[in-house]
Amino acid sequence: MLTAAVPAPSDEALEWEIKSMKDWGFNMVRKHIKVEPARWYYHADRLGLLVWQDIPSAFKKRTEAEKVVFEAELQRIIKSLYNHPSIVNWIVFNEHWGAYDVERITQSVMALDPSRLVTGNSGIDAGEPDIDYEVGHIKDNHHYRPPINPYPTQKRAAVNGEYGAIGYKVDGHVWDVDGPWVHDTYEGFEAATAEYLKFMEMVLKFRDEDHLCGSVYTQWTDVENEMNGLYTYDRKLPKLDQESVSAANRSAWE
């Protein structure tokens, strides 16, 4: 599973994204702080890729007027995407960004769509406040290097909702040449692939011994200012070995 931000130069490009994610052995993508055009979800539906859909959120504390807008848009997003079977989880807040009334809003999403899983706050250990709102179906920690297991509860499954961020810059394939950012820079193709495989061994151990229910790798491609992708931003070069990554991913769920 992975996070991704996907530009849309063409419908063929949208389809390529979904097919390629599956070719790399992923069975789910977290659509992080973004809502795609309907064609993207159509391809996910048709090709069989599960989707965790974030509700886009701002960093800052909201005014009362902004809260009204946020909750109205939240309902519109869910109602407009409701009929896409690829979507299996709604994520209300990410890492406490602009979070307020987490329990109430999460419960309202659960009531609005009782057919799907709901995560109240993805990344309970990230940002401020460092608190687990014990609501929804999923308990979700973020920890990049190495992945960790937040442990399940009697009421919620446990996932590592963001991990990885194995990155390095490739000259000539960087969008933001003035300030590209890498969580942690690796030497290149071989070193990055080796680290990915080591992390997957840890994820499998958490699954088998400690009941980890899911993990989300960050991220599918380099984006405007983060060089942590499996592909460069232009999708021209893979930055890790696809065959090795695909085999490791499939071992987690096939």
C-alpha positions in Angstrom: 0.0 0.0 0.0 1.3 3.5 -0.7 0.5 7.1 -0.8 0.4 9.1 -4.0 -0.2 12.4 -5.6 -1.1 12.0 -9.3 -1.3 14.8 -11.9 -3.5 14.1 -14.9 -2.1 15.0 -18.3 -4.4 12.5 -20.0 -6.9 9.7 -19.3 -4.2 7.3 -20.5 -1.9 8.6 -17.8 -4.5 8.0 -15.1 -4.9 4.4 -16.3 -1.1 3.9 -16.4 -0.9 5.0 -12.7 -3.4 2.4 -11.5 -1.9 -0.4 -13.7 1.6 0.5 -12.6 0.7 0.5 -8.9 -0.6 -3.0 -9.3 2.4 -4.1 -11.3 4.6 -3.0 -8.4 2.6 -5.3 -6.2 0.5 -2.8 -4.3 -3.2 -3.6 -3.5 -4.2 -0.2 -2.1 -3.4 3.5 -2.5 -4.0 6.2 0.0 -5.2 9.3 -1.9 -3.4 11.8 0.4 -5.0 15.2 0.8 -6.4 15.2 -2.7 -9.6 14.3 -4.6 -9.1 13.0 -8.1 -11.4 13.3 -11.1 -14.0 10.7 -11.5 -12.0 8.9 -14.3 -9.2 8.1 -11.8 -11.7 6.3 -9.5 -13.3 4.6 -12.5 -9.9 3.1 -13.4 -9.3 2.1 -9.8 -12.8 0.5 -9.8 -12.3 -1.3 -13.1 -8.7 -2.5 -12.5 -9.2 -3.5 -8.8 -7.1 -1.2 -6.7 -8.4 -0.3 -3.2 -8.4 3.3 -2.2 -8.1 5.1 1.2 -9.6 8.5 0.5 -8.4 11.5 2.6 -10.6 14.5 3.1 -8.4 17.5 2.1 -7.4 19.5 5.1 -5.5 22.7 5.9 -2.7 22.9 8.5 -4.0 25.9 10.4 -6.7 26.2 13.1 -10.1 26.9 11.5 -12.4 29.8 12.1 -16.0 29.0 12.8 -16.9 30.0 9.2 -14.2 27.7 7.8 -15.5 24.8 9.9 -18.9 25.2 8.3 -17.3 25.1 4.8 -15.1 22.1 5.7 -18.0 20.0 6.9 -20.1 20.9 3.9 -17.3 19.9 1.6 -16.7 16.7 3.5 -20.3 15.7 2.9 -20.1 16.6 -0.7 -16.9 14.6 -1.3 -18.4 11.5 0.3 -21.7 11.8 -1.5 -20.0 12.4 -4.9 -17.6 9.5 -4.6 -20.0 7.1 -2.7 -20.7 4.8 -5.7 -17.0 4.0 -6.4 -16.5 0.5 -5.0 -12.7 1.0 -4.9 -13.0 3.4 -2.0 -12.9 1.3 1.2 -11.8 3.9 3.9 -12.5 7.6 4.5 -9.7 9.5 6.4 -11.2 12.5 8.1 -8.1 14.3 9.4 -4.3 13.8 8.8 -1.8 14.4 11.6 -4.1 16.8 13.5 -4.0 19.3 10.6 -6.8 21.7 11.3 -8.4 19.1 13.4 -11.4 19.9 15.7 -14.3 17.9 17.1 -12.6 14.8 15.9 -15.0 12.4 17.7 -18.1 14.1 16.5 -17.1 14.5 12.9 -15.7 11.0 12.6 -19.0 9.6 14.0 -20.9 11.7 11.5 -18.9 10.2 8.6 -19.6 6.7 10.0 -23.3 7.5 10.1 -23.2 9.1 6.6 -21.5 6.0 5.1 -21.9 2.9 7.3 -20.7 0.7 4.5 -17.0 1.8 4.7 -14.2 2.0 7.2 -13.5 5.4 8.7 -10.2 6.7 10.2 -10.7 9.7 12.5 -7.1 10.9 12.5 -4.3 9.4 10.4 -1.1 9.8 12.3 -2.1 10.0 15.9 1.6 10.3 16.9 2.4 13.2 14.5 1.9 16.9 15.0 0.0 18.5 17.8 -1.7 17.4 19.9 0.0 14.0 20.3 -3.3 12.2 21.2 -5.2 9.2 20.0 -8.9 10.1 19.5 -10.4 6.7 20.2 -13.0 6.8 17.5 -13.5 5.2 14.1 -12.3 1.8 12.9 -8.6 2.3 12.6 -5.7 3.2 14.9 -3.1 4.8 12.7 0.5 5.8 13.5 3.0 7.4 11.1 6.7 6.4 11.4 9.0 6.6 8.4 12.3 4.9 9.1 11.8 2.3 10.3 8.1 1.3 10.2 6.5 0.6 13.5 3.4 -1.1 14.8 0.9 0.9 17.0 -0.8 -2.4 18.1 -4.5 -3.0 17.7 -7.2 -2.5 20.4 -10.3 -4.4 21.0 -12.3 -1.8 19.0 -9.9 -0.8 16.2 -7.5 -2.4 13.8 -3.9 -1.0 13.8 -2.0 0.3 10.7 1.2 2.2 10.0 -0.5 4.8 7.8 2.8 6.4 6.5 6.2 4.8 6.4 9.3 4.7 4.2 10.2 7.9 2.4 13.2 6.3 0.9 14.5 8.9 -1.4 17.3 10.4 -3.5 17.5 13.0 -6.2 18.0 12.1 -9.9 19.6 14.9 -11.9 17.5 16.1 -14.8 14.3 14.7 -13.3 13.6 17.1 -10.4 10.6 19.4 -10.6 11.7 21.9 -7.9 15.4 22.4 -8.7 15.6 25.3 -6.1 14.5 23.3 -3.1 13.8 19.6 -3.5 13.4 17.9 -0.1 14.2 14.3 0.8 13.2 12.8 4.2 16.5 10.9 4.2 18.9 10.7 1.3 20.1 7.3 0.0 23.1 6.6 -2.3 20.9 5.5 -5.2 19.0 2.6 -6.8 20.6 -0.4 -5.0 20.7 1.2 -1.6 17.1 2.4 -1.8 15.9 -1.0 -2.9 17.8 -2.8 -0.1 16.2 -0.4 2.5 12.7 -1.1 1.1 13.2 -4.8 1.3 14.4 -4.5 4.9 11.4 -2.4 5.8 9.1 -5.0 4.3 10.6 -7.7 6.4 9.7 -5.7 9.4 6.2 -5.1 8.2 5.7 -8.8 7.6 7.0 -9.6 11.1 4.6 -7.0 12.6 1.7 -8.6 10.6 2.6 -12.2 11.7 3.6 -11.5 15.4 1.8 -8.4 16.5 -1.4 -8.2 14.4 -0.5 -5.2 12.2 -3.4 -4.9 9.8 -2.0 -2.6 7.1 0.9 -0.4 6.1 1.1 2.5 3.6 4.4 3.2 1.9 5.4 6.8 1.1 5.3 7.4 -1.8 4.4 6.4 -5.4 6.4 9.1 -7.2 8.5 12.1 -6.5 6.2 15.2 -6.1 6.9 18.9 -6.5 9.1 19.2 -3.5 9.6 15.7 -2.1 12.0 13.2 -3.7 10.8 10.1 -1.9 9.1 8.3 -4.9 9.4 4.9 -6.5 9.4 6.9 -9.7 10.8 10.3 -10.7 8.3 13.1 -10.9 8.1 12.8 -14.7 7.4 9.0 -14.4 10.4 8.3 -16.7 12.7 6.5 -14.3 12.0 4.0 -11.6 14.1 4.7 -8.5 13.9 1.3 -6.9 14.0 -2.2 -8.5 10.4 -3.0 -9.5 10.8 -6.8 -9.6 12.2 -6.9 -6.0 9.7 -4.5 -4.6 6.7 -6.2 -6.3 7.7 -9.6 -4.9 8.1 -8.2 -1.4 4.7 -6.4 -1.6 2.9 -9.5 -2.9 4.3 -11.6 -0.1 2.3 -9.4 2.3 -1.1 -10.1 0.9 -1.2 -12.8 -1.8 
